[in-house]
Amino acid sequence: MFAQGRDILTNDSAIDKYALQLSSWLKTEAGKNRKQRRSLKQLHLDLNELGFEGPYDRVAAFARKSKVDQTDRVNLANKRTPWGI
């Protein structure tokens, strides 16, 4: 990633414009059966059709961060409940 001379902040800001759409898609896809989900590669192609010019690795990084953030929110919610362990 860094060997190619990319500035990570520049690439992140390129996906910021599409973050709401991608978040929505990821949430929708998470609710589908495994065989019916679109892959991240397909989501990247769909974003390209909307005008996103960034690389696939930015979409994958966004999805990873989104998954970690969701897990953190669930874990935090469990800690706040009286029955949380």
N, C-alpha and C positions, 0 to 999 in steps of 0.2 A: 504494500500500500504506500509506504513512504518512499520506497525505492524508485517509484515511478515519478517522484517529484511533485506529488499532489499535496496541496495544502488542505488539511482535513477541515478547517473552518470554512473554507470556500465551498467545499463539497457539501458540508452540512447545510449551509445557507441555501444551496441550490434545491435541496429537498424540502426546506421549510415551507416553500410556496405550496407544496403538495402534501404536507404533513396531515392536514385534516382529512383529505381524501384517502390517503394511505391508511391512516388510523381507522377510518370507517371500514375500509375493505378488510383490514386485518381482523377487526372485531366480527365482521360478518362471516369471514372465512373460518374463524375459530369455532363458530357455532355449527358448522357443517360437518358431515361425516368425512373421514380421512380421504376416501376415494373421490369425493365431490369437491374438495378444496382446490383452489388455484394455487400453483406453486409461486414462490417468490419471483422466479424468473418470469412467469406469466404476469404477475403484478407489475414487474418492472417494464415489460412490454406494453401493458395497459397505460402505465404512467407516460411512457414515451409517446403514445398516441395523444395524450393530453398536452404534450409539449415539454415534458421533463427530458433534459439532455444529460443528466448525470449517469454515472456508471452503476452497474448492478450492485457493487459492494456497498454503496450508500443506502440502497433500499434494504439490503440484508442487515446492515448495521442498525438502521432505523427499526427494523422488525425485532432484532435482538434486544435493543434498548427498550422497546415497547413491551416485550415479554417480561423483562426484568422489572420494569416499573409496575406492571400489572401484578406480578408476584409479590413485590414489596407492598403494594396497596392491600392485597389480600392478607398478607402476614400481619400488617399493622392493624387491620380491622379485627383479626382474630385476637390480637393482644388486648384490644379495647373491650372485648365482650367478656362477661363474667365467666362464661364457660370455655374461653380460649385457654389453650395450654401454653 
